[in-house]
Amino acid sequence: MGLEETSTFIKALTKSPQLKVLSILVEKPNEELTKSQIAQKAGIGRTTLYRIWEDLEKMKAIIPTKQVGAVTLYRINLESSVVQSVLNIKQQLEKVENALAKIDEIKYVEEFARNKYGEKIPESVNILIKLYEMKASSMDEAVSLEKLKLQKNEVETLESLEKAGLIEKKDNKLYLTPLGLITAKGATQIWKQKERETLDQALSSLKVAIDIINQEIKNMKAKIKK
């Protein structure tokens, strides 16, 4: 499940004209609009708006704020339970979208790295992962070369890692720089099964969250129909 499927749920949220009006108005809850402006912003005709206006009033979703001549201005009523549901659903969907985008990004990097390097972890990357797993991210937490148990080909890459600003070496001990820590964390997510399982679990949780949101949308639509 990815961003395309998530967008389906967002479309479901705004499928009915009532919810289309509410989802648009909650974006700027303090904005005061005429009926014509509400219809325009929601992308529906004035006839449709007048047809559903009684529903919106019954839900106490929209309240009049002021009279300008013969024209009444309205705004969203944040105290309405239906409006609160719309707000909650939209907030949850934004969180789901952001998380899915992050996971998609990580999976793209993983695919790129595996296509370039294969399953075998590059020597330099393996050093970063070792330091990350040993929590060597500061001078106080530096790890000795002896404790790292580096292979000869790994030792040969230390100088390049230092020049790249990924590790620091002091008194025969190594630790990750802030940049190295970020790099090591990303590398661990790509090559270590434990981290990949964490991503899969997160993705699974997001699927559950989306299912719950979808059910809430259905329940809310049922309330509106009543």
N, C-alpha and C positions, 0 to 999 in steps of 0.2 A: 504493500500500500504506500502510495506516494502523494505528492502535492496535487496531482490531477484528481485523485479520488477524494482528497480533502476538499477541493474546490466544489465537488459535487454536493457535499453537505452544506457548504455556504450557499449554493444556489437553492438547495432545498429550504434553507432558512427564509429566503426571500421569494419563494414561489407564489404564495398567495398575496393578493394586493394589500391585505391588512398588514402582513408581516413585512412586506416590501416598504410600506410607509414607515413602520416602526424602526426597521433596521437602518433606514436612511436618517431618521430624526435623532436617533440615539448618538449619531456621530457628533452632533453639535447640540447637546441637550438644552443649552440656554438660548438658542436661536429662535426668534419669533417670526412666524411666517403666516401668510394668508393661505387660504385653501388652494388658490391657484398655484402659489409657489410650492406648496406641499406636493401637489399632484405633479408638477414639473420636476421637482427633485427626485421624486419616487419613480418617475418614468411611467406614470399611468395617466389616463385621460381624466378630465374633470368629472365626466359622467360616472366613471368607475369610483372615483373618490367619493362623490355624493352618495353612491350606492352603498359603500361600506362605512360611511361616516357614523351611522347609528351604532355599528359594531364597535368602532373606536371609542365612542362616548360611553357605551355600556362597560367597556373594559377600563374606563377612566384613564385611557392611555394618552389622550390629548386634552389639554385644558386651555381655555381662552385666557389671554393675558392682558390685552388692552384693546380699546376701540379707537380707530383712527378714522373719523368721519363715519361713513357707512360700512367701513371694512373692519372685520375682527381679525386680530392676530392670535395665533395659537403657538404652543410649544409642547414638547413631550413632557409627560408627567412621570417623573422618576420614582414616585411613590407607588405607582401601579404595579401590581404583582406580575402582570404580563410583561410590562416593560423591563422589570428586573430580570425576568427569565431571558428576554432577548439580550440584555446586557451580559448576563452570565454566560450564555451560550456563545456569544461573539468573542468574549474574553477567552473562553476555553478553546475556541477554534483558532484564535491567534496563537495561543501557546502550542497547540498541536502543530500548526503550520510551521512555526519557528523550529520546533524540535525535529520535525520531519525534514526540513530543509538542511538542518545540521547533520542529520544521519545520512541523507543523500550525498552531502558534501564529503563526509568521511568515507562513504562507500566508493565514491568516485576516486578519491585519493588512493584508497586501497587498491582499486582495480588498476590504476595507473602504475602504482609502485610494483604490483605483482607482475604486470606485463613487462616492466623494465628489468626487474631484478629476479623474478621468479619466486619460488617458495623460500629459498635460502636467504637468510638475513645477511645483508652486507656487513663486513667486519666493523666498519665505523659506526653503523647503526646499532650493532649488537652491543658496543661499548656504552652508548647512550642509554640503551634499554637496561643494561646491568646497573648503571648508576641510578637510573630512575627507580628501579625495583629496590635498590638499597637506600632510597631516599637521600641520596647524596646531592642535595641541591643548595648547599652553602659551605663555606669554609669550615664551619664547626662540624659539619656532617661529612666531610671529605673522607674518601675510602682509599686505603693503601693499594698500591699496585699488586702487592702480594695477595691481598684479600680478593681482588678482582679476578685473579687467576686468568690473565689474558694470554691468548695464543700469540705466537711470534708475529703472525700476519696482522693481528689486532694491534699489537704494540707499535707496529710500523705506521699505523694510521693516527696515532695520538697527536703528532705534530700538526697534521692537517686539521684535526678537530680543534686544536688550540688556535690556529690561525683563523679558523672560521668563527671563532668566538663562541663555540658551543660548550667547551670545557675549560676549566682552570686547573693548573697543576701547582701545588705548593708542598715542599718537603716530601716529595715522592708520593703525594696523595692527590686524588682527583675529585672534582665535584662539578656539577652542571652549572652553567651560567643561566640567567633567566631565559635567554634565547634557547639554550641547550635543553632546558626543562620542557619548554613548549614543543621542541622538536622531538624529544624523547617520548613525551606523552603521545604525540601523534603516531610515532613509529610503533609504540606499544599497542595502540589501537589497531594498527594495520597488521602486525605480524604475530601478536600474541592471542591465542585462542580465548583466554580468559576475558580480555577486553572485548573481543568480537562477540562473545556470549552476552556481555553486558549491553552491547548495542542491540543485539537481537531481543533481549529482555525489554529494553526501552521501547523498541518498535512494537513489541507485543502489547505493552501497556498502553501505547498510543492508540493501537487498534481498538482496545477495550474502551478507551476514553471516547473515541469517535463513535463507537456503537452507542454509548450512553448518551452522547450529545444528540445523535440521530433520534433516539427514543424520546428525548426531552422535546425535540422539535415536533414529533408526532403528537405527543401529549398536549403541547401548547396549541397546536392546530385544532385538536379536538375541543379544547376549551373555547377557542374562538368560534367554532361552528355552533357550539351551544349558545 
